[in-house]
Amino acid sequence: MRVMVTLFMLMGLSSFVLAESYDEGIEYELLNTVQPAPTDGKIEVIEFFSYACPHCYRFEPHVEAWKKHKADNIEFIQVPAIFNKNWEALATLYYAAEVLGVQEKMHPIIFEAMHGKGKKIHSLADLNALFEKNGVTADELNKAMGSFTVAAKTRRAKNMTKAYGITSVPNVVVQGKYRTNGTLAKSHANVFKVVDFLAEKIDKEQAEK
């Protein structure tokens, strides 16, 4: 029995030693201005990205892998960052796909078309052809892109890009307070390890209030 108790104690100690911990200013940073976030026990995780960004394309598999096992209380949101007119058009495309109910399907397809080995996207005609191939007519896409709802969502994304101090992508913000990315976390693969650490940190802070 003593051997079993000792073994469990050593296993517990080993887990404690191996538990990953990260430091502010090294693997993550505090936003200059803390932004509004849920107060109902949910933890908001926002990925700022752009279809124009090859780093975001390479980061996407890590996003999808993490989404499959993220904590139930984490609310994940993707926001297309807007730095210029071209990126604003791509943000409009993202929200048009959302309004049309095909965002989940088209998101990886658009990324692959922009950065994969297939045909590249160079014009609106190319976009229309890409969506038509996947069941959305040019008229439906153009109508959605010109809609009031998509314009409002795109405007909000532009305002968020500025308010959150986003100057590069991909960047991930946790609870409107902490920011991390592949550079801070040392690799794309480590980003969501830092995100999970921050989510647990915030969860504990909220429980103590």
MODELLER restraints for C-alpha pairs under 7 A, 6 or more apart:
rsr = mdl.restraints
at = mdl.atoms
rsr.add(forms.Gaussian(group=physical.xy_distance, feature=features.Distance(at['CA:22:A'], at['CA:194:A']), mean=6.81, stdev=0.5))
rsr.add(forms.Gaussian(group=physical.xy_distance, feature=features.Distance(at['CA:26:A'], at['CA:184:A']), mean=6.26, stdev=0.5))
rsr.add(forms.Gaussian(group=physical.xy_distance, feature=features.Distance(at['CA:27:A'], at['CA:180:A']), mean=6.61, stdev=0.5))
rsr.add(forms.Gaussian(group=physical.xy_distance, feature=features.Distance(at['CA:27:A'], at['CA:184:A']), mean=4.62, stdev=0.5))
rsr.add(forms.Gaussian(group=physical.xy_distance, feature=features.Distance(at['CA:27:A'], at['CA:185:A']), mean=4.74, stdev=0.5))
rsr.add(forms.Gaussian(group=physical.xy_distance, feature=features.Distance(at['CA:28:A'], at['CA:178:A']), mean=6.52, stdev=0.5))
rsr.add(forms.Gaussian(group=physical.xy_distance, feature=features.Distance(at['CA:28:A'], at['CA:179:A']), mean=5.57, stdev=0.5))
rsr.add(forms.Gaussian(group=physical.xy_distance, feature=features.Distance(at['CA:28:A'], at['CA:180:A']), mean=4.65, stdev=0.5))
rsr.add(forms.Gaussian(group=physical.xy_distance, feature=features.Distance(at['CA:28:A'], at['CA:184:A']), mean=6.10, stdev=0.5))
rsr.add(forms.Gaussian(group=physical.xy_distance, feature=features.Distance(at['CA:29:A'], at['CA:178:A']), mean=5.57, stdev=0.5))
rsr.add(forms.Gaussian(group=physical.xy_distance, feature=features.Distance(at['CA:29:A'], at['CA:179:A']), mean=5.20, stdev=0.5))
rsr.add(forms.Gaussian(group=physical.xy_distance, feature=features.Distance(at['CA:29:A'], at['CA:180:A']), mean=6.47, stdev=0.5))
rsr.add(forms.Gaussian(group=physical.xy_distance, feature=features.Distance(at['CA:30:A'], at['CA:177:A']), mean=5.85, stdev=0.5))
rsr.add(forms.Gaussian(group=physical.xy_distance, feature=features.Distance(at['CA:30:A'], at['CA:178:A']), mean=4.67, stdev=0.5))
rsr.add(forms.Gaussian(group=physical.xy_distance, feature=features.Distance(at['CA:30:A'], at['CA:179:A']), mean=6.28, stdev=0.5))
rsr.add(forms.Gaussian(group=physical.xy_distance, feature=features.Distance(at['CA:31:A'], at['CA:164:A']), mean=6.96, stdev=0.5))
rsr.add(forms.Gaussian(group=physical.xy_distance, feature=features.Distance(at['CA:31:A'], at['CA:177:A']), mean=5.51, stdev=0.5))
rsr.add(forms.Gaussian(group=physical.xy_distance, feature=features.Distance(at['CA:31:A'], at['CA:178:A']), mean=5.78, stdev=0.5))
rsr.add(forms.Gaussian(group=physical.xy_distance, feature=features.Distance(at['CA:31:A'], at['CA:179:A']), mean=6.49, stdev=0.5))
rsr.add(forms.Gaussian(group=physical.xy_distance, feature=features.Distance(at['CA:34:A'], at['CA:176:A']), mean=5.70, stdev=0.5))
rsr.add(forms.Gaussian(group=physical.xy_distance, feature=features.Distance(at['CA:34:A'], at['CA:177:A']), mean=4.99, stdev=0.5))
rsr.add(forms.Gaussian(group=physical.xy_distance, feature=features.Distance(at['CA:35:A'], at['CA:176:A']), mean=4.53, stdev=0.5))
rsr.add(forms.Gaussian(group=physical.xy_distance, feature=features.Distance(at['CA:35:A'], at['CA:177:A']), mean=6.45, stdev=0.5))
rsr.add(forms.Gaussian(group=physical.xy_distance, feature=features.Distance(at['CA:36:A'], at['CA:176:A']), mean=6.01, stdev=0.5))
rsr.add(forms.Gaussian(group=physical.xy_distance, feature=features.Distance(at['CA:37:A'], at['CA:44:A']), mean=6.56, stdev=0.5))
rsr.add(forms.Gaussian(group=physical.xy_distance, feature=features.Distance(at['CA:37:A'], at['CA:175:A']), mean=5.37, stdev=0.5))
rsr.add(forms.Gaussian(group=physical.xy_distance, feature=features.Distance(at['CA:37:A'], at['CA:176:A']), mean=5.63, stdev=0.5))
rsr.add(forms.Gaussian(group=physical.xy_distance, feature=features.Distance(at['CA:38:A'], at['CA:44:A']), mean=6.73, stdev=0.5))
rsr.add(forms.Gaussian(group=physical.xy_distance, feature=features.Distance(at['CA:41:A'], at['CA:73:A']), mean=6.98, stdev=0.5))
rsr.add(forms.Gaussian(group=physical.xy_distance, feature=features.Distance(at['CA:42:A'], at['CA:73:A']), mean=4.94, stdev=0.5))
rsr.add(forms.Gaussian(group=physical.xy_distance, feature=features.Distance(at['CA:42:A'], at['CA:74:A']), mean=5.81, stdev=0.5))
rsr.add(forms.Gaussian(group=physical.xy_distance, feature=features.Distance(at['CA:42:A'], at['CA:75:A']), mean=6.51, stdev=0.5))
rsr.add(forms.Gaussian(group=physical.xy_distance, feature=features.Distance(at['CA:43:A'], at['CA:73:A']), mean=6.08, stdev=0.5))
rsr.add(forms.Gaussian(group=physical.xy_distance, feature=features.Distance(at['CA:43:A'], at['CA:74:A']), mean=4.73, stdev=0.5))
rsr.add(forms.Gaussian(group=physical.xy_distance, feature=features.Distance(at['CA:43:A'], at['CA:75:A']), mean=5.91, stdev=0.5))
rsr.add(forms.Gaussian(group=physical.xy_distance, feature=features.Distance(at['CA:43:A'], at['CA:175:A']), mean=5.72, stdev=0.5))
rsr.add(forms.Gaussian(group=physical.xy_distance, feature=features.Distance(at['CA:43:A'], at['CA:199:A']), mean=6.62, stdev=0.5))
rsr.add(forms.Gaussian(group=physical.xy_distance, feature=features.Distance(at['CA:44:A'], at['CA:74:A']), mean=5.86, stdev=0.5))
rsr.add(forms.Gaussian(group=physical.xy_distance, feature=features.Distance(at['CA:44:A'], at['CA:75:A']), mean=4.82, stdev=0.5))
rsr.add(forms.Gaussian(group=physical.xy_distance, feature=features.Distance(at['CA:44:A'], at['CA:76:A']), mean=6.08, stdev=0.5))
rsr.add(forms.Gaussian(group=physical.xy_distance, feature=features.Distance(at['CA:44:A'], at['CA:174:A']), mean=5.86, stdev=0.5))
rsr.add(forms.Gaussian(group=physical.xy_distance, feature=features.Distance(at['CA:44:A'], at['CA:175:A']), mean=4.74, stdev=0.5))
rsr.add(forms.Gaussian(group=physical.xy_distance, feature=features.Distance(at['CA:45:A'], at['CA:74:A']), mean=6.80, stdev=0.5))
rsr.add(forms.Gaussian(group=physical.xy_distance, feature=features.Distance(at['CA:45:A'], at['CA:75:A']), mean=6.07, stdev=0.5))
rsr.add(forms.Gaussian(group=physical.xy_distance, feature=features.Distance(at['CA:45:A'], at['CA:76:A']), mean=4.87, stdev=0.5))
rsr.add(forms.Gaussian(group=physical.xy_distance, feature=features.Distance(at['CA:45:A'], at['CA:77:A']), mean=6.21, stdev=0.5))
rsr.add(forms.Gaussian(group=physical.xy_distance, feature=features.Distance(at['CA:45:A'], at['CA:172:A']), mean=6.86, stdev=0.5))
rsr.add(forms.Gaussian(group=physical.xy_distance, feature=features.Distance(at['CA:45:A'], at['CA:173:A']), mean=5.72, stdev=0.5))
rsr.add(forms.Gaussian(group=physical.xy_distance, feature=features.Distance(at['CA:45:A'], at['CA:174:A']), mean=4.60, stdev=0.5))
rsr.add(forms.Gaussian(group=physical.xy_distance, feature=features.Distance(at['CA:45:A'], at['CA:175:A']), mean=6.13, stdev=0.5))
rsr.add(forms.Gaussian(group=physical.xy_distance, feature=features.Distance(at['CA:46:A'], at['CA:76:A']), mean=5.93, stdev=0.5))
rsr.add(forms.Gaussian(group=physical.xy_distance, feature=features.Distance(at['CA:46:A'], at['CA:77:A']), mean=4.75, stdev=0.5))
rsr.add(forms.Gaussian(group=physical.xy_distance, feature=features.Distance(at['CA:46:A'], at['CA:78:A']), mean=5.60, stdev=0.5))
rsr.add(forms.Gaussian(group=physical.xy_distance, feature=features.Distance(at['CA:46:A'], at['CA:79:A']), mean=6.83, stdev=0.5))
rsr.add(forms.Gaussian(group=physical.xy_distance, feature=features.Distance(at['CA:46:A'], at['CA:172:A']), mean=5.53, stdev=0.5))
rsr.add(forms.Gaussian(group=physical.xy_distance, feature=features.Distance(at['CA:46:A'], at['CA:173:A']), mean=5.14, stdev=0.5))
rsr.add(forms.Gaussian(group=physical.xy_distance, feature=features.Distance(at['CA:46:A'], at['CA:174:A']), mean=6.52, stdev=0.5))
rsr.add(forms.Gaussian(group=physical.xy_distance, feature=features.Distance(at['CA:47:A'], at['CA:77:A']), mean=6.36, stdev=0.5))
rsr.add(forms.Gaussian(group=physical.xy_distance, feature=features.Distance(at['CA:47:A'], at['CA:78:A']), mean=4.82, stdev=0.5))
rsr.add(forms.Gaussian(group=physical.xy_distance, feature=features.Distance(at['CA:47:A'], at['CA:79:A']), mean=6.09, stdev=0.5))
rsr.add(forms.Gaussian(group=physical.xy_distance, feature=features.Distance(at['CA:47:A'], at['CA:170:A']), mean=6.79, stdev=0.5))
rsr.add(forms.Gaussian(group=physical.xy_distance, feature=features.Distance(at['CA:47:A'], at['CA:171:A']), mean=5.80, stdev=0.5))
rsr.add(forms.Gaussian(group=physical.xy_distance, feature=features.Distance(at['CA:47:A'], at['CA:172:A']), mean=4.44, stdev=0.5))
rsr.add(forms.Gaussian(group=physical.xy_distance, feature=features.Distance(at['CA:47:A'], at['CA:173:A']), mean=6.53, stdev=0.5))
rsr.add(forms.Gaussian(group=physical.xy_distance, feature=features.Distance(at['CA:48:A'], at['CA:78:A']), mean=6.07, stdev=0.5))
rsr.add(forms.Gaussian(group=physical.xy_distance, feature=features.Distance(at['CA:48:A'], at['CA:79:A']), mean=4.89, stdev=0.5))
rsr.add(forms.Gaussian(group=physical.xy_distance, feature=features.Distance(at['CA:48:A'], at['CA:80:A']), mean=5.64, stdev=0.5))
rsr.add(forms.Gaussian(group=physical.xy_distance, feature=features.Distance(at['CA:48:A'], at['CA:81:A']), mean=5.49, stdev=0.5))
rsr.add(forms.Gaussian(group=physical.xy_distance, feature=features.Distance(at['CA:48:A'], at['CA:169:A']), mean=6.15, stdev=0.5))
rsr.add(forms.Gaussian(group=physical.xy_distance, feature=features.Distance(at['CA:48:A'], at['CA:170:A']), mean=5.62, stdev=0.5))
rsr.add(forms.Gaussian(group=physical.xy_distance, feature=features.Distance(at['CA:48:A'], at['CA:171:A']), mean=5.27, stdev=0.5))
rsr.add(forms.Gaussian(group=physical.xy_distance, feature=features.Distance(at['CA:48:A'], at['CA:172:A']), mean=6.21, stdev=0.5))
rsr.add(forms.Gaussian(group=physical.xy_distance, feature=features.Distance(at['CA:49:A'], at['CA:56:A']), mean=6.00, stdev=0.5))
rsr.add(forms.Gaussian(group=physical.xy_distance, feature=features.Distance(at['CA:49:A'], at['CA:79:A']), mean=6.39, stdev=0.5))
rsr.add(forms.Gaussian(group=physical.xy_distance, feature=features.Distance(at['CA:49:A'], at['CA:80:A']), mean=5.01, stdev=0.5))
rsr.add(forms.Gaussian(group=physical.xy_distance, feature=features.Distance(at['CA:49:A'], at['CA:81:A']), mean=5.55, stdev=0.5))
rsr.add(forms.Gaussian(group=physical.xy_distance, feature=features.Distance(at['CA:49:A'], at['CA:169:A']), mean=5.26, stdev=0.5))
rsr.add(forms.Gaussian(group=physical.xy_distance, feature=features.Distance(at['CA:49:A'], at['CA:170:A']), mean=4.88, stdev=0.5))
rsr.add(forms.Gaussian(group=physical.xy_distance, feature=features.Distance(at['CA:49:A'], at['CA:171:A']), mean=6.98, stdev=0.5))
rsr.add(forms.Gaussian(group=physical.xy_distance, feature=features.Distance(at['CA:50:A'], at['CA:56:A']), mean=6.63, stdev=0.5))
rsr.add(forms.Gaussian(group=physical.xy_distance, feature=features.Distance(at['CA:50:A'], at['CA:80:A']), mean=5.23, stdev=0.5))
rsr.add(forms.Gaussian(group=physical.xy_distance, feature=features.Distance(at['CA:50:A'], at['CA:81:A']), mean=5.88, stdev=0.5))
rsr.add(forms.Gaussian(group=physical.xy_distance, feature=features.Distance(at['CA:50:A'], at['CA:87:A']), mean=6.92, stdev=0.5))
rsr.add(forms.Gaussian(group=physical.xy_distance, feature=features.Distance(at['CA:51:A'], at['CA:90:A']), mean=6.60, stdev=0.5))
rsr.add(forms.Gaussian(group=physical.xy_distance, feature=features.Distance(at['CA:51:A'], at['CA:111:A']), mean=5.87, stdev=0.5))
rsr.add(forms.Gaussian(group=physical.xy_distance, feature=features.Distance(at['CA:51:A'], at['CA:114:A']), mean=6.99, stdev=0.5))
rsr.add(forms.Gaussian(group=physical.xy_distance, feature=features.Distance(at['CA:52:A'], at['CA:87:A']), mean=6.96, stdev=0.5))
rsr.add(forms.Gaussian(group=physical.xy_distance, feature=features.Distance(at['CA:54:A'], at['CA:115:A']), mean=6.42, stdev=0.5))
rsr.add(forms.Gaussian(group=physical.xy_distance, feature=features.Distance(at['CA:55:A'], at['CA:170:A']), mean=6.85, stdev=0.5))
rsr.add(forms.Gaussian(group=physical.xy_distance, feature=features.Distance(at['CA:56:A'], at['CA:169:A']), mean=6.74, stdev=0.5))
rsr.add(forms.Gaussian(group=physical.xy_distance, feature=features.Distance(at['CA:56:A'], at['CA:170:A']), mean=5.40, stdev=0.5))
rsr.add(forms.Gaussian(group=physical.xy_distance, feature=features.Distance(at['CA:57:A'], at['CA:111:A']), mean=6.03, stdev=0.5))
rsr.add(forms.Gaussian(group=physical.xy_distance, feature=features.Distance(at['CA:57:A'], at['CA:115:A']), mean=6.99, stdev=0.5))
rsr.add(forms.Gaussian(group=physical.xy_distance, feature=features.Distance(at['CA:59:A'], at['CA:188:A']), mean=6.06, stdev=0.5))
rsr.add(forms.Gaussian(group=physical.xy_distance, feature=features.Distance(at['CA:62:A'], at['CA:189:A']), mean=6.41, stdev=0.5))
rsr.add(forms.Gaussian(group=physical.xy_distance, feature=features.Distance(at['CA:66:A'], at['CA:192:A']), mean=6.90, stdev=0.5))
rsr.add(forms.Gaussian(group=physical.xy_distance, feature=features.Distance(at['CA:79:A'], at['CA:157:A']), mean=6.15, stdev=0.5))
rsr.add(forms.Gaussian(group=physical.xy_distance, feature=features.Distance(at['CA:80:A'], at['CA:91:A']), mean=5.21, stdev=0.5))
rsr.add(forms.Gaussian(group=physical.xy_distance, feature=features.Distance(at['CA:80:A'], at['CA:157:A']), mean=6.42, stdev=0.5))
rsr.add(forms.Gaussian(group=physical.xy_distance, feature=features.Distance(at['CA:81:A'], at['CA:157:A']), mean=6.46, stdev=0.5))
rsr.add(forms.Gaussian(group=physical.xy_distance, feature=features.Distance(at['CA:81:A'], at['CA:158:A']), mean=6.60, stdev=0.5))
rsr.add(forms.Gaussian(group=physical.xy_distance, feature=features.Distance(at['CA:81:A'], at['CA:161:A']), mean=5.54, stdev=0.5))
rsr.add(forms.Gaussian(group=physical.xy_distance, feature=features.Distance(at['CA:82:A'], at['CA:88:A']), mean=5.28, stdev=0.5))
rsr.add(forms.Gaussian(group=physical.xy_distance, feature=features.Distance(at['CA:82:A'], at['CA:158:A']), mean=5.27, stdev=0.5))
rsr.add(forms.Gaussian(group=physical.xy_distance, feature=features.Distance(at['CA:82:A'], at['CA:161:A']), mean=6.40, stdev=0.5))
rsr.add(forms.Gaussian(group=physical.xy_distance, feature=features.Distance(at['CA:91:A'], at['CA:154:A']), mean=6.09, stdev=0.5))
rsr.add(forms.Gaussian(group=physical.xy_distance, feature=features.Distance(at['CA:92:A'], at['CA:145:A']), mean=5.97, stdev=0.5))
rsr.add(forms.Gaussian(group=physical.xy_distance, feature=features.Distance(at['CA:92:A'], at['CA:150:A']), mean=6.33, stdev=0.5))
rsr.add(forms.Gaussian(group=physical.xy_distance, feature=features.Distance(at['CA:92:A'], at['CA:154:A']), mean=5.78, stdev=0.5))
rsr.add(forms.Gaussian(group=physical.xy_distance, feature=features.Distance(at['CA:93:A'], at['CA:145:A']), mean=6.39, stdev=0.5))
rsr.add(forms.Gaussian(group=physical.xy_distance, feature=features.Distance(at['CA:94:A'], at['CA:103:A']), mean=6.92, stdev=0.5))
rsr.add(forms.Gaussian(group=physical.xy_distance, feature=features.Distance(at['CA:95:A'], at['CA:150:A']), mean=5.64, stdev=0.5))
rsr.add(forms.Gaussian(group=physical.xy_distance, feature=features.Distance(at['CA:95:A'], at['CA:153:A']), mean=6.86, stdev=0.5))
rsr.add(forms.Gaussian(group=physical.xy_distance, feature=features.Distance(at['CA:96:A'], at['CA:141:A']), mean=6.81, stdev=0.5))
rsr.add(forms.Gaussian(group=physical.xy_distance, feature=features.Distance(at['CA:96:A'], at['CA:144:A']), mean=5.09, stdev=0.5))
rsr.add(forms.Gaussian(group=physical.xy_distance, feature=features.Distance(at['CA:96:A'], at['CA:145:A']), mean=5.13, stdev=0.5))
rsr.add(forms.Gaussian(group=physical.xy_distance, feature=features.Distance(at['CA:96:A'], at['CA:150:A']), mean=6.02, stdev=0.5))
rsr.add(forms.Gaussian(group=physical.xy_distance, feature=features.Distance(at['CA:97:A'], at['CA:103:A']), mean=4.53, stdev=0.5))
rsr.add(forms.Gaussian(group=physical.xy_distance, feature=features.Distance(at['CA:99:A'], at['CA:144:A']), mean=6.92, stdev=0.5))
rsr.add(forms.Gaussian(group=physical.xy_distance, feature=features.Distance(at['CA:113:A'], at['CA:119:A']), mean=6.04, stdev=0.5))
rsr.add(forms.Gaussian(group=physical.xy_distance, feature=features.Distance(at['CA:113:A'], at['CA:120:A']), mean=5.39, stdev=0.5))
rsr.add(forms.Gaussian(group=physical.xy_distance, feature=features.Distance(at['CA:113:A'], at['CA:121:A']), mean=6.25, stdev=0.5))
rsr.add(forms.Gaussian(group=physical.xy_distance, feature=features.Distance(at['CA:114:A'], at['CA:120:A']), mean=5.45, stdev=0.5))
rsr.add(forms.Gaussian(group=physical.xy_distance, feature=features.Distance(at['CA:114:A'], at['CA:121:A']), mean=5.74, stdev=0.5))
rsr.add(forms.Gaussian(group=physical.xy_distance, feature=features.Distance(at['CA:121:A'], at['CA:127:A']), mean=6.54, stdev=0.5))
rsr.add(forms.Gaussian(group=physical.xy_distance, feature=features.Distance(at['CA:128:A'], at['CA:138:A']), mean=5.09, stdev=0.5))
rsr.add(forms.Gaussian(group=physical.xy_distance, feature=features.Distance(at['CA:131:A'], at['CA:137:A']), mean=6.74, stdev=0.5))
rsr.add(forms.Gaussian(group=physical.xy_distance, feature=features.Distance(at['CA:132:A'], at['CA:138:A']), mean=6.55, stdev=0.5))
rsr.add(forms.Gaussian(group=physical.xy_distance, feature=features.Distance(at['CA:144:A'], at['CA:150:A']), mean=6.86, stdev=0.5))
rsr.add(forms.Gaussian(group=physical.xy_distance, feature=features.Distance(at['CA:170:A'], at['CA:181:A']), mean=6.52, stdev=0.5))
rsr.add(forms.Gaussian(group=physical.xy_distance, feature=features.Distance(at['CA:171:A'], at['CA:179:A']), mean=6.87, stdev=0.5))
rsr.add(forms.Gaussian(group=physical.xy_distance, feature=features.Distance(at['CA:171:A'], at['CA:180:A']), mean=6.05, stdev=0.5))
rsr.add(forms.Gaussian(group=physical.xy_distance, feature=features.Distance(at['CA:171:A'], at['CA:181:A']), mean=4.93, stdev=0.5))
rsr.add(forms.Gaussian(group=physical.xy_distance, feature=features.Distance(at['CA:172:A'], at['CA:179:A']), mean=5.62, stdev=0.5))
rsr.add(forms.Gaussian(group=physical.xy_distance, feature=features.Distance(at['CA:172:A'], at['CA:180:A']), mean=5.41, stdev=0.5))
rsr.add(forms.Gaussian(group=physical.xy_distance, feature=features.Distance(at['CA:172:A'], at['CA:181:A']), mean=6.09, stdev=0.5))
rsr.add(forms.Gaussian(group=physical.xy_distance, feature=features.Distance(at['CA:173:A'], at['CA:179:A']), mean=4.39, stdev=0.5))
rsr.add(forms.Gaussian(group=physical.xy_distance, feature=features.Distance(at['CA:173:A'], at['CA:180:A']), mean=6.55, stdev=0.5))
rsr.add(forms.Gaussian(group=physical.xy_distance, feature=features.Distance(at['CA:174:A'], at['CA:195:A']), mean=6.86, stdev=0.5))
rsr.add(forms.Gaussian(group=physical.xy_distance, feature=features.Distance(at['CA:180:A'], at['CA:191:A']), mean=6.75, stdev=0.5))
rsr.add(forms.Gaussian(group=physical.xy_distance, feature=features.Distance(at['CA:181:A'], at['CA:191:A']), mean=5.88, stdev=0.5))
rsr.add(forms.Gaussian(group=physical.xy_distance, feature=features.Distance(at['CA:182:A'], at['CA:188:A']), mean=4.54, stdev=0.5))
rsr.add(forms.Gaussian(group=physical.xy_distance, feature=features.Distance(at['CA:182:A'], at['CA:191:A']), mean=5.94, stdev=0.5))
rsr.add(forms.Gaussian(group=physical.xy_distance, feature=features.Distance(at['CA:185:A'], at['CA:191:A']), mean=5.38, stdev=0.5))
rsr.add(forms.Gaussian(group=physical.xy_distance, feature=features.Distance(at['CA:185:A'], at['CA:194:A']), mean=6.94, stdev=0.5))
